[in-house]
Amino acid sequence: MSRRYLFFVKAVLVALVLATAPLFVVNWILNNHAASHAYFEMERMGERYVQRAEDTISETVSALQRLDRDNVQTCDAEDRVLFQELASSEGAIEAIGLVDSAGKRMCIVPDQKLTGQAILPMLRQDGPLVGIGMLEREYLGARAAVVSWDLRNGYRLFAEITPAVIAIDPGPDFIRSYRRVELRLGADLLWYSSGGYSSQENDSSNTMVANIQSERYPLSAMVVAPRSAAIANIQDLKVISAAACGALVLLFVAIGVWYSWRPENEAHDDFAAAIRNGEFIPYYQPVMDIETGKMRGCEVLMRWRRPNGIMVSPGQFMAYAESTGHIFDMTRSMMLQTVDEVGELYEENPDFKLSVNLFAGHFKNREIIGDLKRTYENSKISFQQIVVEVTERYPLEDMDLARKMIAEMQAMGLRVALDDVGTGHGGMAYLQKLGIDIIKIDKMFIDNIGDDDSSTTIVDSMVELADNLGMGIIAEGVENPDQIDRLRELGVTAAQGYYFAKPMPASEYIAFAHKVEEDLLAAERKAADEAARAAEAAEAAA
């Protein structure tokens, strides 16, 4: 065999290797990327189901609370008219009425036949104010839910939620065509199910399962889909890659890499563009002194306002921002905006505090220290007015470095708060090692305070711990005056939540701060006038 022929054979073999090896690599990359992208979409689907269920339950509970506050507690004609008005105004509520202590309907609006069948469990004296259950009625795989509110007189208001509220079908077509969704209340009650795919009936190695747990209610969503559905979605890319490999190896590599990473890059670019365009804006939630009624400051929360005006909730982008590192630019932008938006207010009120949220990644290096200095050192907001909040939900990788960074922040004049206490990884270790100044009690413990002995005991223990360690303490998620009264009894002096105000843009927050001050001044003037009149009356009597 001639040397020219041998060279030709070798060249062909090398060309085949160069053509086929990248094809295998690109196929592997494409398969894994498709599965990852599909799983991301499945998680978003699950989050949408959970969010819809959370919002529906919260709106229904609020509606029942309004009836309770208006003293609607009977089945007489006047109260039934109010039932009808509420059922007509609330799209999620299909029917509303009263049940007795045995859980049997006493009346229902719109009128239905009373069967005597219990729709709720027997009333317990130590039971929670809010109850959630399921009825047998279904629509497109969704069952009708029933939400109750204990009137503490042996009766409960109840509202039946229409199944159509939950019977949604989000997500891209390539997942919806194959997936199965289950939305459950607690561990056993199935609220909604759709799709026929089951991981138990199919090869588990070909199955993707996304589980989403609600942070507000005992709700969970499970989305199951075959891995093959994701792979089928990229068949066109595989054909293009194979054709490109056969034509030109180098071009194939470039096209394969570009196609395999294009979806992620576009998402990355869109997110980066949103940061550059200032779409991530600060919202401010006031922190109030529940003893004096004064405002202590606020917590800065992040919102995404799209160019079309639609507001995107943090749950839809925060995990992505943290995992991709965009959170650092977003945090810097938030801090700079606070200086521009509320700098004058804080210059006029040196006692106000501004709480900025940091996540675990901020404590991997000292970059955040420089960001804080550059932002606030020569601004109208002093270091003494800044509180940085460290969440307990995600673990700090380097506790020693985090402690040194916190000590440096405190030396600058900043205070450090531990957020979501009792819900995450750190616990006592964070309080012991990090030198925390303030404890923030998570909403999950505030919700049932006064009604649930364990929640009350936990809050009481946190207050005692904070007192012993010389820390401040703030209650989060306060929504009604009974919680305020109970917190005062336990020794908590500061709180935030919807009872006072929702997170709001800067203009509304500044107006809120001025109104609080005006209301306090008006109350002081009224008290002084009443004292003067009382003194005059006493002098005249003498």
Residue, then its C-alpha position, 0 to 999 in steps of 0.5 A: m500500500s502506497r504512502r499516499y494511500l495510507f495518508f489518505v486512509k489516516a486522513v479519513l479516519v481522523a476526519l471521522v473521529l473529528a466528525t463523530a466525537p463532537l457529535f457524541v459530546v454535543n448530544w450529551i450536552l443537549n440531552n442534559h441541557a434539555a432535561s435541566h431546562a424542562y425541570f426548571e419549567m416544571e418547577r415554575m409550573g409547580e410554583r404557579y399552582v402553589q401561588r394560585a392556591e396560596d392567593t385563593i386561600s388568603e383572599t378567602v380567609s380575608a373575606l371571612q375575617r371581614l364578615d367576622r369583623d362586621n359581626v355577621q354570625t347568623c343565618d338571618a335574612e340580613d346576614r344572608v344578604l351580606f353572604q350574597e354580596l360577598a359571594s358575588s364580589e369574590g370570584a373565587i368563592e362559589a358559596i358561603g354560609l355557616v356550619d355548626s360545631a359538628g361541621k354541618r351546614m346551617c345555611i348556604v348562599p346561594d341557596q342549596k339543599l341542606t343534606g345534613q352531611a358534615i363538610l368540616p371536622m368536628l369543632r375543637q376548642d383548641g383548634p385553629l381559627v382557619g380550617i381548610g378541607m375538600l369537597e367531592r365536587e370536581y371540575l377538570g380534575a380540581r376539587a372544590a375546597v372549603v375554607s372556614w373561620d372559627l367565630r369562637n361561639g360554636y359556629r364557623l363561617f365557611a366559603e366554598i372555593t370554585p374548582a375553576v380557580i385551581a384548574i389552570d394549565p401553565g407551562p410550555d407545550f412540550i411539558r404539558s403534553y406529557r406531564r402529571v400534576e398533583l396539588r395536595l393539601g397536607a399529606d393526604l388531601l388531593w386538591y387538583s390532578s391533571g395528566g396521566y403520566s405516573s413515575q410508578e408505571n414507567d421507568s424511574s430513570n426516565t422520570m423527572v419529579a419537581n416538588i414545590q412546598s408552600e411556605r404559607y400553608p400546608l400545600s405542595a405541588m408535584v409535577v412529574a414528566p418523562r425525561s424523553a419529553a424534554i429530549a424530544n423537544i431538541q430533536d431538530l437540534k440534533v439533526i442540525s448538529a449531525a449535518a454540520c459535523g458531516a460537513l465541517v468539524l470546526l463549524f460543527v463545534a461552533i454551531g453545536v456549542w452555540y445551539s446548546w447554550r443559546p437558551e441559557n445565554e438569552a435568559h442571562d442576557d435578558f436578565a442582565a438587560a433588566i438590571r441595566n434598564g433599572e427594572f429591579i426597584p426597591y419597595y419599602q415595608p415600614v417597621m413600627d414601634i408597637e408601644t409608641g406608634k412611631m415608625r422605626g424605619c423599613e425593610v427594603l424588598m426587591r421587585w421586578r417591574r417590567p417595561n409593560g408595568i407588570m410586577v414580577s414577584p420575588g419568588q419568580f426570579m430570586a432563586y435564578a438571580e442568586s444561582t447566576g450571581h446577578i443578585f450582586d448587581m441587583t443588590r448594588s442597584m437597590m442600595l444606590q436607589t435607596v440613597d436617591e429615593v429616601g436619602e432626604l427622609y433619612e437625613e431628616n430622621p436620623d433614628f430611622k433604620l434602613s434594612v437591606n437583605l443579603f444572601a449567603g453568597h454575599f459572605k463568600n468575599r468582602e466585596i459587599i463591604g466595599d459596596l456598602k462603603r461606596t454607597y452610603e459613606n458620603s450619602k444622606i443615609s448614615f452607616q448608623q441607619i443601615v441594618v443588613e439582614v442575614t437570612e437563616r434559610y440558606p447556610l453560610e459556607d464560611m462561618d469564620l469569614a462571615r463573622k469577620m465581615i459582620a464584625e467589620m460592618q458593625a465597626m462601621g456603625l451598621r447593625v446586623a439582623l438575623d432574618d427568618v429565625g427558626t426556619g433554616h439552617g443556622g439556629m443557635a450557631y448563627l446567634q453564637k458565632l456571628g454576633i447578631d444585633i437583632i432577631k427577626i421572628d418569622k411570620m410562621f410563628i406570628d400567624n398562630i400566636g395566641d391560638d397555638d401554644s407552641s407558637t406562643t412558647i417559641v416567640d416567648s423563648m425568642v424574646e427571652l433569648a434576645d433580652n439575655l443576649g442584649m439583642g433587639i427583636i422584630a416580629e414579621g408578618v403581623e396582620n391583626p390587632d390581636q397579634i399586636d396585643r399578644l406581642r406586647e404582652l410577650g415584650v416585643t416592641a417592634a413589628q412589620g406586616y400588612y396590619f401596618a402597611k404592605p411593601m410600597p414604592a418610595s413615594e408612598y413610603i415617604a408619604f406614610a412616614h409623614k402621616v405617621e408623624e402627623d398622626l402622632l403630633a395630632a394625638e399629642r396635641k389632643a392629649a395636651d388639650e384634654a389635660a389643660r381642660a382637665a386642669e382648668a376644670a379642677e382649678a374652677a372646682a377648687 
